[in-house]
């Protein structure tokens, strides 16, 4: 059984803060199973958006980069998130500020 979204988000944000990042919750989604998006800002013009990816066998959350380029600008991240919200209003959005670009997510 997959960990509830609210518990996963809380643990992820705490882990990032302990590791030197600054995580804020931009949008609270469905507690049980809302999709989680992570918007990473390196504070130098480089941004990335990570979207839910396919689950592996042990049901750990995995993510995919939501764009082809390695880095995009913040306007592109915001536009993509607005499209996602219009499709599914129950999504979670975490804003992560890390100059080193480390996100700690398991990528698919």
N, C-alpha and C positions, 0 to 999 in steps of 0.2 A: 504494500500500500504506500502511495506517495505521501510525503509530508505535506500538511496543509500549507497553503500559500502564505497565510499570515505568519505562521511560525518560521517558514523558510526565509521570508523577507526580513523578519526581525533578527534572525541569526546572521544572515548575510550582511546586513547593515552594521551590526555589532562587530563582526569579524573585520570588515573594512575599516571601521573607526579604530580598532585596536592596531591594525596594520598600517596606519598612517594616512588613510583616506578620509574623506568627509562625505558621508552618505546622508541624503535627505529623502523623505518619502514625498514625492510630488502628487501621487494619486493612489488612494487605497481602493483596491478591487474586492472581488468576492473572497471572503475568508477561506472558504473550503478549497476552491480550485481555480481562482482567477489566474489568468496568464500573467507572467512577470516579464517586464521589459526593464533593461538597465541602460541608462543614458550616461556614458562616460565622457567627461570633459577634462582634458589635460591642462586646461587653463593657459594654453598658448595658441588657440585657434584650432587645435585638433580635437575632434569629437568622434564618438562612435556610438552606435546603438546596437544592443544585443537583444534579440528576440528569442522566444521559446523555440527550441529545436526538438528533434526526435528524442524520445526517452531511450535509455539503454536498458538492459535486462534487469538491473537492480532498481529501476524507477527513479534514479537520481535525475535531477533537473539538468538538462543540457541546453546550451544556447547556440545560436548562430548569429553571425554578423548580419545586420539587416540591410546592408548595402554592399556593393561590389568593391568599392575602394577601401583601402585600409582605414583612412580617416576622411571625415566629411566636416562641414561646418555646422554650427549649432542650429542654423535655420533649417537645414535639411533634416536634422534629427527631430526638431519640433514639428515640422510638416508631416513627417512619417508618423509621429505619435498621434497627431490629430486625426489622421486617417484611421489608425488602429482604434482610437476611442470611438469614432463614428461607427465602426464595425462591431465593436465589443466594449460596451461601457463598463464592464467588470474587470478591466485590466489593472494591474499594479504597475506603477512607474517609480523606479528608484533613480535619483540623480546622484551620480558618483563623481566627485572631484578628486583627481589624482594626477599630480604632475608627472609621475613615472609611467602612467598609462596602464598600470597593472590592475586588472579587474577581478582576478581570482575565480572566474567562471569556468565551468567545464564546457568546452566547445565541442560541438558535434563534428 
